[in-house]
Structures are given as C-alpha cells and as structure tokens.
C-alpha cells in the first residue's frame, strides 16, 4: 500500500521526535516535514502539500485552530489530526477543532512508560493512516446510493409519527457529521435521540455543550437514571456504556455501566442497540450509522431488526471521513437507506413523515 505523507507540527522538539518515531513505526506513513509552529507549517505547505498534518492544539503565535482553518480552506485534500494535551481548555479547543473538520485527535501521553506510549499512539495512527490511504489512493468516488436528494429547507414541523426513538452511532469524523445532522433537526422533534460517539471520558460533556450551541433540541451528556424525553439528545458518557432499561413504571431509563470494552471502545453502539433490542422490542426504532472506523453498531442493528421494528439509515461512502461503520452495516444487509451527510437530517424527518 502506498504510504501517506505526514507533517508534524508541535512546539516541543522532544515530542516532535516522539511523533516522528510513532509515525515511522506504523510502516504506513513517512514524515515529510517536522516544524515547531503554525507559521512554519503554513510556509511548508506552500512548498509541499502532505496527506496528513499532525497539529498541536496550543502553540506560540498562530494556534492550532487558526492553522486548521487555513488548511481546510486552502488544502482540502489534507487531513488534520489534532494533538491534544490534558486540561479543560485544551479539551474545549480540540472539540472546536473537530467541529471545524479535523479528522480526529490523539492525546499526548501522560504515563512514564515511553515504549507503551509510542505503541499506543503508533497503533492508532496506523489504523487512521491506512483508512486515509484507502480513501485517498484506492477508493473510487461513488455516486450516493440514496433516493432523490432532498435539499435542506427552513425548519419544518414534524407531525406525530410512529417512530418512538432515534439511535445514532458515530466515531472517527463523527463530531462534524453530528453537527451537520443534529443542527438541522427541528425543535418540535418530540422523541428522544440517543447518540454513541466514541470519545474519551473528558471530552463528551464538552462535546455535548458544543453541540447544544447549534441545536434546536436540548443536548446533554447522559446521566445514570435519566428518563429519555422527547425533544432531547443524550450523548453517551465517555468511559461508560449507555444502555436503555425498563424503569419501575415500565418506561425507559438510561443506565451507565462500566462493563468491558466492546469493539475496543466504551461507550459502544452495539451495547446500546442490543439493550434496546432486548428491553424494548415493542418500540419503532430509527437507527443512523455515521462515519467511523471498525464495525461498531452492526451486531446491535442485527438484534434490533431481529427482535423488533428498526429502520436503518447509513452515511454514504463519499461523504464519510472513514467508511467503516456504515460500510459494515451496509454489507451486512442491514441498511435500508444510504444518504449523503447533508441529506441525513432530511431523511430522518422524511421517515417520520412517512409513518
């Protein structure tokens, strides 16, 4: 497989060396440039455009968000992976970067075991680089397999429908996709929306707050014991699986559990989907699978369709940052409709209208 070209941008010479070693160890990429600040990054890009920029969030001079904005405007084929340090300010800036279109982020190591740290980051980068290479060098651009495109319109009123619950799964590239989908949902969408976005524990509350700023619906990080209410979006808490259980009054209640990772992640969409299939086979479910690596969600969708009534929308390959999770669901024969990201909110509303 052709190797992707990488630029490293970080003001720490020591960490630049660490990242250089991590990138080279993937055997999937080659470092073409390594610079200490944002201006140097932009100057280098004028001379040599690379496939991926590993970009520190906080740097002297031009910060990471300003550099990201410039890259997204001028070098649209270059993917950006943010480098995030510990701390609420850095976490908030990283979430802002994901909203602006950064593919993903990696956290700077905190432990004292350099070999374990480099193995962890190199292993994750290898997966990202392989997906980038496949999408950029080998995957043909396909026309969307959706029905006739529905253009975004002003806020629509949604009549009462038979859909009881919306479930959404997303991972790599998911934050930006969720901003697009959730930001277009109307204020009178009177049913709960439960979202599993793969994120570390310190990010999901800030992500929920950020998403709330652009949504007409109420958005919150899910809490143990929450009763899903219409017009509300619940984001699964990082580090815990979100499940839907029967309450004492036979209604829905959210539970957060710390059982082992599933598909290598916690929260996992499969855990949520299977809990709905097991406990609420009487409900009509609308499930949406957005961009992300791996196959999380596929097994859960299979259970939802086997045990009850579930309609599935998957994001199209050409609009995914990483066509992993939607592809898995599609190839398993579980997708009822494939839509471009800009059409998914309309697809949700149209499905509610068609009940």
Residue pairs with C-beta under 8 A, 6 or more apart in sequence:
1 28
1 130
1 133
1 134
1 137
1 138
2 133
2 137
3 27
3 28
3 29
3 30
3 129
3 133
4 28
4 29
4 30
4 50
4 51
4 52
4 129
4 132
4 133
4 136
5 29
5 30
5 32
5 48
5 50
5 51
5 52
6 23
6 29
6 30
6 31
6 32
6 50
6 51
6 52
6 53
6 54
6 129
7 31
7 32
7 33
7 34
7 35
7 41
7 44
7 45
7 50
7 52
7 53
7 54
8 16
8 19
8 20
8 23
8 31
8 33
8 34
8 35
8 54
9 35
9 36
9 37
9 38
9 40
9 41
9 53
9 54
9 55
9 56
9 59
9 64
9 67
10 16
10 19
10 36
10 54
10 56
10 59
10 83
11 36
11 37
11 56
11 59
11 60
13 36
15 83
15 108
16 34
16 36
18 109
18 114
18 117
18 118
19 34
19 54
19 83
19 121
20 31
20 34
21 118
21 122
22 118
22 121
22 122
22 125
23 29
23 30
23 31
23 54
23 122
23 125
24 30
24 31
25 118
25 122
26 122
26 125
26 126
26 129
27 126
28 125
28 126
28 129
28 130
28 133
29 51
29 52
29 125
29 129
32 48
32 50
33 44
33 48
33 50
35 41
35 44
36 59
37 59
37 60
37 61
37 62
38 59
38 61
38 62
38 63
38 64
38 66
38 67
39 61
39 62
41 53
41 55
41 67
42 62
42 67
42 70
45 53
45 71
45 74
45 75
45 78
49 75
49 77
49 78
50 78
51 77
51 78
51 79
51 132
51 133
51 136
52 78
52 79
52 80
52 81
52 128
52 129
52 132
53 67
53 71
53 78
53 79
53 80
53 81
54 81
54 83
54 106
55 64
55 67
55 68
55 71
55 80
55 81
55 82
55 83
55 102
56 64
56 82
56 83
57 63
57 64
57 65
57 82
57 83
57 84
57 85
57 90
57 93
57 94
57 97
58 64
58 85
58 89
58 90
58 93
59 67
63 93
64 82
64 83
64 93
64 97
65 93
65 96
65 97
65 100
68 80
68 82
68 97
68 100
68 101
68 102
69 100
71 78
71 80
72 80
72 100
72 101
77 136
79 103
79 132
80 97
80 101
80 102
80 103
81 102
81 103
81 104
81 105
81 106
81 125
81 128
82 94
82 97
82 98
82 102
82 104
82 105
82 106
83 105
83 106
83 108
84 90
84 91
84 93
84 94
84 105
84 106
84 107
84 108
85 107
85 108
86 107
86 108
86 110
88 202
88 206
91 202
91 203
91 206
92 206
92 210
94 102
94 105
94 203
95 175
95 203
95 206
95 207
95 210
96 210
97 105
98 104
98 105
98 175
98 176
98 207
99 175
99 176
99 179
99 210
100 176
101 176
103 128
103 132
103 172
103 173
103 321
103 322
104 128
104 172
104 173
106 121
106 124
106 125
107 200
109 117
109 120
109 121
111 117
127 293
128 172
128 293
128 322
131 172
131 293
131 322
131 324
135 322
135 323
139 317
139 323
141 318
142 316
142 317
142 318
143 318
144 316
144 318
144 319
144 338
144 339
144 340
144 343
145 316
145 338
146 316
146 337
146 338
146 339
146 340
146 343
146 347
147 337
149 340
149 343
150 343
150 346
150 347
150 350
151 346
152 184
152 342
152 345
152 346
153 346
155 186
155 187
155 216
156 186
156 349
157 186
157 188
158 186
158 188
158 189
158 190
158 349
158 352
158 353
159 352
159 353
160 190
161 191
161 352
161 353
161 355
162 284
162 355
163 191
163 284
163 285
163 286
163 311
163 351
163 352
163 355
164 191
164 280
164 283
164 284
164 285
165 191
165 192
165 193
165 194
165 228
165 252
165 276
165 280
165 283
165 284
165 285
165 286
166 191
166 192
166 193
166 194
166 285
166 286
166 287
166 288
166 348
167 193
167 194
167 195
167 196
167 269
167 272
167 273
167 276
167 285
167 286
167 287
167 288
168 178
168 181
168 193
168 194
168 195
168 196
168 287
168 288
168 289
168 290
169 195
169 196
169 269
169 272
169 273
169 287
169 288
169 289
169 290
169 292
169 296
169 297
169 325
170 177
170 178
170 195
170 196
170 197
170 198
170 289
170 290
170 291
170 292
170 325
171 197
171 198
171 265
171 291
171 292
171 293
171 294
171 296
171 322
171 324
171 325
172 198
172 291
172 292
172 293
172 321
172 322
172 324
173 290
173 291
173 292
173 320
173 321
173 322
174 197
174 198
174 290
174 291
174 292
175 197
175 207
176 321
177 290
177 291
177 315
177 321
177 341
178 195
178 197
178 211
178 290
179 211
179 214
180 341
180 342
180 344
180 345
181 288
181 290
181 341
181 344
181 345
181 348
182 193
182 195
182 211
182 214
182 215
182 217
182 219
182 233
182 345
183 214
183 215
183 345
184 345
184 346
185 193
185 215
185 216
185 217
185 345
185 348
185 349
186 216
186 349
187 216
187 217
187 231
188 231
189 217
189 230
189 231
189 349
189 352
190 230
190 231
191 230
191 231
192 228
192 229
192 230
192 232
192 233
192 234
192 252
193 217
193 232
193 233
193 234
194 222
194 228
194 233
194 234
194 236
194 242
194 244
194 254
194 272
195 233
195 234
195 235
195 236
196 236
196 242
196 267
196 268
196 269
196 272
196 296
196 297
197 204
197 207
197 235
197 236
198 265
198 267
198 292
198 296
199 207
199 238
200 238
200 239
201 237
201 238
201 239
201 240
202 238
203 238
204 221
204 235
204 236
204 237
204 238
205 221
205 237
207 235
208 219
208 220
208 221
208 233
208 235
209 219
211 219
211 233
211 235
212 218
212 219
212 220
215 233
217 231
217 232
217 233
218 231
218 232
218 233
219 232
219 233
219 235
220 226
220 232
220 233
220 234
220 235
221 234
221 235
221 237
222 234
222 235
222 236
222 237
222 242
222 254
222 256
223 237
223 254
223 256
224 254
224 255
224 256
225 253
225 254
225 255
226 234
226 253
226 254
227 247
227 251
227 252
227 253
227 254
228 234
228 244
228 252
228 253
228 254
234 242
234 254
236 242
236 267
236 272
237 256
237 267
238 267
239 258
239 266
239 267
240 256
240 257
240 258
240 266
240 267
241 256
241 257
241 258
241 259
241 262
241 266
241 267
241 268
241 271
241 272
242 254
242 255
242 256
242 267
242 271
242 272
243 254
243 255
243 256
243 257
243 271
243 272
243 275
244 252
244 253
244 254
244 255
244 272
244 275
244 276
244 279
244 280
245 252
245 253
245 254
245 255
245 275
245 279
246 252
246 253
246 279
246 280
247 253
252 280
258 266
259 266
259 271
260 266
261 268
262 268
262 270
262 271
262 296
263 270
263 294
263 295
263 296
264 294
265 294
265 296
268 296
269 289
269 296
269 297
269 300
269 325
270 296
270 297
270 298
270 299
270 300
271 300
272 300
273 287
273 297
273 299
273 300
273 301
273 303
273 304
274 299
274 300
274 303
276 283
276 285
276 300
276 304
277 300
277 303
277 304
277 306
277 307
277 308
278 303
278 307
280 308
281 307
281 308
282 308
283 308
283 309
284 308
284 309
284 310
284 311
284 355
285 304
285 308
285 309
285 310
285 311
286 310
286 311
286 313
286 348
286 351
286 352
287 297
287 301
287 304
287 310
287 311
287 312
287 313
288 312
288 313
288 314
288 315
288 344
288 348
289 297
289 301
289 312
289 313
289 314
289 315
289 325
289 326
289 329
289 335
290 315
290 320
290 325
290 326
290 341
290 344
291 315
291 319
291 320
291 321
291 322
291 323
291 324
291 325
291 326
291 341
292 322
292 324
292 325
292 326
293 322
293 324
293 325
294 324
294 325
294 328
295 324
295 325
295 328
296 325
297 325
297 328
297 329
298 325
298 328
298 329
298 332
298 334
301 310
301 312
301 329
301 332
301 334
302 332
302 334
304 310
305 312
305 334
311 336
311 337
311 351
312 329
312 334
312 335
312 336
312 337
313 335
313 336
313 337
313 338
313 339
313 344
313 347
313 348
313 351
314 326
314 329
314 330
314 335
314 337
314 338
314 339
315 326
315 338
315 339
315 340
315 341
315 344
316 326
316 338
316 339
316 340
316 341
317 323
317 326
317 327
318 340
319 340
319 341
319 342
320 326
320 341
326 335
326 338
329 335
330 338
337 347
339 347
